[in-house]
């Protein structure tokens, strides 16, 4: 089966690279600010003496840094000076991002659903990239950007966004303290308040535009408790073990509104193997079965034509988290088709 791909123009490649550089710069500053400057410092009087305190802006938890003296005064002044400088630098980065958003739309490389990118921008800012990944059809946006091409719209069109919460990736203590009430569910509602929980399933959310987001936290045999971060019930899905241990690929996506975000997706080759297996063995719905197998073929052709750094034959031998039978089926039914 031959698929039709449209290569990025030179102008589109330049725009994408510039946007990625600017967004990386912004993220570095934002994450640094979240880690070091989501606090305020001040002086507190006690028994006629002044003490320097540091207070978390999110939890209001205070820590004493000692009596007022030359050392604590220097700490106070340096903290406020650095915080002021970083805030000014962040403001400049945000202004550059706004300009880039307009250029992204003008050069027509902005086409990923806004909800997906808005959600993952918050995930990027919180440093949760390794914990939350995109699975399903929306992964194709990452693969096309990696290859520097556009996939035909008919293969991308979907109103479902599947978000996979990796149980084996823990949340840093600093994040738990910074955002004790945050879950994937609350982050989703932060970016679009029209999202409501579906009556059909507690892990499914639907907004006013009928965009469906499914937050999937796999069931653990060792621990049956719901992952605190997911904010929804655990779910058992086909191939969970593979997804949990899959090799990941990070890619910047550009939304229809011009905004950028990095997403983690399953490595393209493992995605192709997984989709073929899913279509052959797990799907009861014939249309979904055909779609899965077609996506396996599409991603395979994309790799062969545009991603030479992936040596399919050699890399298949390195896959450890998938069954040998699934890999053999992929080689016989997809590679030789």
C-alpha positions in Angstrom: 0.0 0.0 0.0 1.4 3.4 -1.0 0.6 6.5 1.2 0.8 10.1 0.1 3.1 12.4 2.1 3.8 16.1 1.5 7.3 17.3 2.4 7.8 20.4 4.5 8.9 23.3 2.5 12.2 25.0 3.4 10.3 27.8 5.0 8.2 25.4 7.1 11.4 23.6 8.2 12.9 26.8 9.3 9.8 27.9 11.1 9.5 24.6 12.9 13.2 24.6 14.0 12.9 28.3 15.2 9.8 27.5 17.2 11.4 24.5 18.8 14.4 26.5 19.9 12.3 29.3 21.3 9.9 26.9 23.1 12.9 25.0 24.6 14.3 28.2 25.9 10.9 29.2 27.5 10.5 25.8 29.1 13.9 25.8 30.7 13.1 29.2 32.3 9.6 28.2 33.3 10.8 24.9 35.0 13.6 26.7 36.7 11.1 29.3 38.0 8.7 26.6 39.2 11.5 24.8 41.1 13.3 27.7 42.6 11.1 30.8 42.7 7.5 29.6 43.4 8.3 31.1 46.9 8.4 34.4 48.6 10.8 35.5 51.3 10.1 37.9 54.1 10.9 38.9 57.6 9.0 37.8 60.6 9.3 39.3 64.1 9.4 37.0 67.1 10.3 38.0 70.7 11.8 41.3 69.4 14.0 39.7 66.8 13.6 39.4 63.1 13.8 36.1 61.2 14.0 35.3 57.5 11.3 33.0 56.2 10.7 31.2 52.9 7.0 30.5 52.0 5.7 28.3 49.2 3.2 30.2 47.2 1.1 27.1 46.5 1.0 25.4 49.9 1.7 28.4 52.1 4.2 26.3 54.0 6.9 28.4 55.7 10.5 27.5 56.5 12.7 29.7 58.8 16.1 30.5 57.3 17.5 32.1 60.5 17.9 35.4 62.3 18.5 38.6 60.5 22.2 39.2 59.9 24.5 39.9 57.1 24.2 36.4 55.8 20.4 36.2 55.7 20.1 39.7 54.4 22.4 38.7 51.5 20.2 35.6 50.9 17.1 37.7 50.8 18.5 40.3 48.4 20.0 37.7 46.1 16.8 35.7 45.9 14.7 38.7 45.0 17.2 39.9 42.5 17.4 36.6 40.7 13.6 36.1 40.8 13.1 39.6 39.3 15.6 38.9 36.5 14.1 35.5 35.7 10.5 36.9 35.6 11.7 39.6 33.1 13.4 36.9 31.0 10.3 34.7 31.1 8.1 37.7 30.0 10.4 38.2 27.0 10.3 34.5 26.1 6.5 34.5 26.2 6.4 37.6 23.9 8.6 35.7 21.4 6.3 32.6 21.6 3.3 34.8 20.7 5.2 36.1 17.6 6.1 32.5 16.7 2.4 31.4 17.0 1.5 33.8 14.3 4.3 32.7 12.0 3.4 29.0 12.7 -0.1 29.7 11.5 1.1 31.8 8.5 3.4 29.0 7.2 0.7 26.4 7.7 2.5 24.0 10.0 -0.1 24.6 12.8 -2.6 21.7 12.6 -2.6 19.6 15.8 -5.8 19.8 17.9 -5.6 22.7 20.4 -6.7 20.6 23.3 -3.9 18.2 23.0 -1.2 20.8 22.8 -2.7 23.0 25.5 -2.7 20.0 27.9 0.8 19.0 27.1 2.1 22.5 27.5 1.0 22.3 31.1 2.6 18.9 31.4 5.8 20.3 30.0 5.8 23.2 32.4 5.4 20.8 35.3 8.2 18.5 34.1 5.9 15.5 33.7 7.0 14.6 30.1 8.2 11.1 31.0 5.1 10.2 33.0 2.4 11.1 30.5 2.4 9.8 26.9 0.1 10.0 23.9 -1.1 6.7 22.4 -3.4 6.0 19.5 -4.0 7.9 16.3 -2.8 11.3 17.6 0.7 9.8 17.8 0.8 10.2 14.0 1.2 14.0 14.5 4.5 13.3 16.2 5.7 10.9 13.6 4.9 13.2 10.7 6.7 16.1 12.5 9.7 13.8 13.1 9.8 13.0 9.4 9.2 16.6 8.3 6.1 15.7 6.2 2.3 16.0 6.3 0.3 12.8 6.4 -3.0 12.9 4.6 -5.8 14.2 6.8 -8.0 11.2 6.3 -5.5 9.1 8.4 -5.3 11.7 11.2 -9.0 12.6 11.6 -10.2 11.5 15.1 -12.1 13.1 18.0 -10.4 10.8 20.5 -7.2 11.7 22.4 -5.8 8.8 24.4 -3.5 9.9 27.3 -1.5 7.1 29.0 -0.3 7.6 32.6 2.8 5.6 33.1 2.6 4.0 36.5 6.3 3.2 36.6 7.3 6.9 36.5 7.1 8.5 39.9 6.3 12.2 40.5 9.0 14.2 42.1 8.4 15.2 45.7 8.9 18.9 44.8 5.9 18.6 42.4 3.7 16.9 44.9 4.4 19.8 47.3 4.0 22.4 44.7 0.7 21.1 43.3 -0.8 18.7 46.0 -4.3 18.8 44.5 -3.3 18.5 40.8 -4.3 15.4 38.8 -4.4 14.8 35.0 -8.1 15.3 35.3 -7.7 18.8 36.9 -5.0 19.7 34.4 -7.4 18.8 31.5 -10.1 21.0 33.0 -7.6 23.8 33.6 -7.0 24.0 29.8 -10.6 23.6 28.8 -13.3 24.1 31.5 -16.0 22.6 29.2 -14.6 19.1 29.7 -17.1 16.9 31.7 -16.8 13.3 32.8 -18.6 10.9 30.6 -21.5 8.9 32.0 -20.3 5.9 30.1 -16.8 5.6 31.6 -15.0 7.4 34.5 -11.7 7.7 32.5 -13.4 9.5 29.6 -14.0 13.3 29.3 -15.9 15.2 26.6 -15.9 18.9 25.9 -18.3 21.2 24.1 -16.7 20.4 20.8 -17.2 16.7 21.3 -13.5 16.1 21.7 -13.0 13.0 23.8 -10.0 12.6 26.1 -9.4 9.2 27.7 -7.0 9.2 30.7 -5.7 5.6 31.0 -3.9 4.5 34.1 -3.1 0.8 33.8 -4.0 -1.7 36.6 -1.0 -2.8 38.6 -0.9 -6.4 39.9 1.2 -5.3 42.9 -0.8 -2.2 43.6 -4.5 -2.0 42.9 -4.9 1.6 44.2 -5.6 4.3 41.7 -2.6 6.4 40.8 -3.0 9.7 42.7 -1.9 11.7 39.7 -4.3 10.2 37.2 -7.4 11.3 39.2 -9.5 8.5 37.5 -10.0 4.8 37.9 -7.5 2.3 36.7 -8.1 0.6 33.4 -7.1 -2.7 31.9 -6.4 -2.4 28.2 -4.8 -4.7 25.6 -1.0 -4.5 25.5 -0.7 -2.5 28.8 2.6 -4.2 29.7 4.1 -3.2 26.3 2.9 0.4 26.6 4.3 0.6 30.1 7.7 -0.5 29.0 7.8 0.9 25.5 10.7 2.9 24.1 9.6 6.6 23.8 10.1 9.3 21.3 9.7 13.0 22.2 8.5 15.5 19.5 7.4 19.1 19.5 3.8 19.5 18.1 2.3 22.8 16.8 -1.4 23.3 17.5 -4.0 24.9 15.2 -3.7 28.0 17.3 0.1 28.1 16.7 1.1 27.1 20.2 3.8 24.5 20.8 4.3 21.6 23.2 6.5 18.5 23.5 4.7 15.1 23.6 6.1 11.7 24.3 4.8 8.9 22.1 5.7 5.3 21.5 8.8 4.9 19.3 7.5 4.7 15.7 8.7 1.2 15.1 7.1 -0.2 18.3 3.9 1.7 17.4 3.8 -0.1 14.1 4.3 -3.5 15.6 1.8 -2.8 18.4 -0.9 -1.5 15.9 -0.6 -4.6 13.8 -0.9 -6.9 16.8 -3.8 -4.9 18.1 -5.7 -5.1 14.8 -5.0 -8.8 14.4 -5.8 -10.0 17.9 -7.7 -7.6 20.1 -10.1 -5.5 18.0 -13.7 -6.8 17.7 -14.8 -3.8 15.6 -13.9 -4.5 12.0 -13.5 -0.8 11.1 -11.1 -0.3 14.1 -9.2 -3.5 13.2 -8.7 -2.3 9.6 -7.7 1.2 10.8 -5.1 -0.2 13.2 -3.5 -2.4 10.5 -3.5 0.6 8.0 -1.7 2.7 10.6 0.9 0.0 11.0 1.5 0.1 7.3 1.5 3.9 7.2 4.1 4.3 9.9 6.2 1.6 8.4 6.3 3.3 5.1 7.0 6.7 6.8 10.0 5.1 8.5 11.3 3.5 5.3 11.0 6.7 3.2 11.8 9.5 5.7 13.4 8.2 8.9 16.6 6.5 7.9 18.0 6.6 11.4 15.6 3.7 12.2 16.9 0.5 10.7 13.8 -1.7 10.9 15.4 -5.1 10.6 18.1 -4.3 13.2 15.9 -2.4 15.6 13.3 -5.2 15.6 15.9 -7.5 17.1 16.5 -5.0 20.0 12.8 -4.8 21.1 12.6 -6.5 24.5 9.1 -5.6 25.7 7.0 -7.2 22.9 6.4 -10.9 22.2 8.4 -12.6 19.5 5.2 -13.7 17.9 4.0 -10.1 17.5 7.3 -9.1 16.0 7.3 -12.1 13.6 3.7 -11.3 12.5 4.8 -7.7 11.8 7.7 -8.8 9.7 5.7 -11.4 7.7 2.5 -9.4 7.3 3.6 -5.7 7.2 7.2 -5.6 6.0 6.6 -8.0 3.2 3.2 -6.6 2.1 
